[in-house]
Amino acid sequence: MKLNVGGIDRVLRIGAGLGLVAWAAMGGPVWAWIGVVPLATGAIGWCPVYPLIGLNTCPMKKSA
């Protein structure tokens, strides 16, 4: 499993995920628990949807 979620993308996913999960935990709507998905994909650095749509936000490694 190659990483396909880059730095800024990861930070945004983790922030949004934490916000939604916190909202759900404090009595928000049940659908806010969907924040677990961006939180997990940001934490592991891999999104299962990105390969399907041909997207990769990880910076490319330069070859010598």
N, C-alpha and C positions, 0 to 999 in steps of 0.2 A: 504494500500500500504506500504509494508515493504521496508526499505532502502536496496539497494543492491549494491551501489557504495561506495567503501571505500575511505579513506583519500587521498592517493597518486593518485588513479584513478580519484578522483574528481578534484584535482589540475591540473592534466594533461588535463582533459577534458575542464576545464574552460580556461586554458591557450591556448589550441589549438583552442577552440571556439572563444575566444577574438581575437586571431591572424587572423583567417580566416575572421571574421566579419570586423575587421579593414582593412584588405586587400581589401575586397569587397567594403567597404565604400570609400576607397581611389582610386577607379577606377579599381580594379582587376576584374577578370572574374566573371560572374554571378553565377557560381557554387560555388564560395567561400562563398555565403550566407548559405550554408549547415552548416557552423560553428555555426549557431543558435542551431542546434540539440545537439552537445556535450556541448555547453554552458548551455542549459536548463537542460540536464540530470545531468550535474555536479552540477548545482545550487540546484536542487531538491533532488539529491542523489538517484534517481531511474532511471534505464534504462529498457525500455520495452522489449528489446531483451534478456537480461540476464536470465530471467526465462525460456524463450524458449530454451536456450542452456544449462541451468543448472549451470549458473555461478553466483557467489556472491563474491564481493571483500570487503564487509564489515567485520570487525573483529567480531568474534563470542563473544557473551556475556557469561561470565563464570557463571555457576550456583553455588550457595553456598552450 
